[in-house]
């Protein structure tokens, strides 16, 4: 999946939505929760060079219901940052998302 591009000067909040994984596949009802303290976000380079890709994170991640939220700032123009979001559910399951955040000057 891919986020919309952000400008290197912008500070934005990324949302990693685990609703589908935490919901009953038949009813769509949310039946699971994120285990507190289990969410992990890491950043690597999908394209380009940044010696500190995790430096794009701005503060600590937050949990809001079925979403993991992370403020981010900076980044190097023309680079694509690969975000990996992991959570544990109270059902014992472990879920992982990979998202690409392109950084482009506007």
Residue pairs with C-beta under 8 A, 6 or more apart in sequence:
1 97
1 98
1 99
1 100
2 99
2 100
2 101
2 102
3 14
3 99
3 100
3 101
3 102
5 101
5 102
5 103
5 104
6 12
6 72
6 75
6 101
6 102
6 103
6 104
7 103
7 104
7 105
7 106
8 74
8 75
8 76
8 77
8 103
8 105
10 73
11 58
11 71
11 72
11 73
12 71
12 72
12 73
13 69
13 70
13 71
13 72
14 69
14 70
14 71
14 72
14 83
14 99
14 101
15 67
15 68
15 69
16 41
16 67
16 68
16 69
16 70
16 83
16 85
16 97
16 99
17 66
17 67
18 34
18 66
18 67
18 68
18 85
18 87
18 95
18 97
19 30
19 66
19 67
21 32
21 89
21 93
21 95
22 30
22 31
22 32
22 33
22 34
22 66
22 89
23 29
23 30
23 31
23 32
24 30
24 31
30 66
32 89
32 90
32 91
32 93
33 89
33 90
34 63
34 66
34 68
34 87
34 88
34 89
34 90
35 87
35 88
35 89
35 90
36 63
38 86
38 87
38 88
39 61
39 63
39 68
39 85
39 86
39 87
40 84
40 85
40 86
40 87
41 57
41 61
41 68
41 70
41 83
41 84
41 85
41 86
42 54
42 83
42 84
43 53
43 54
43 56
43 57
43 81
43 82
43 83
43 84
44 53
44 81
44 82
44 84
45 53
45 79
45 80
45 81
45 82
46 80
46 81
46 82
46 100
47 79
47 80
48 76
48 78
48 79
48 80
49 76
49 79
50 56
50 75
50 76
50 79
50 81
53 81
55 74
56 72
56 73
56 74
56 75
56 81
56 101
56 103
57 70
57 71
57 72
58 70
58 71
58 72
58 73
59 71
61 68
61 69
61 70
62 68
62 69
62 70
63 69
68 85
68 87
70 83
72 101
75 81
75 101
75 103
76 103
77 103
77 104
77 105
78 103
78 104
79 102
79 103
80 100
80 101
80 102
80 103
81 100
81 101
81 102
81 103
82 98
82 99
82 100
82 101
83 97
83 98
83 99
83 100
83 101
84 96
84 97
84 98
85 96
85 97
85 99
86 94
86 95
86 96
86 97
87 94
87 95
88 94
89 95
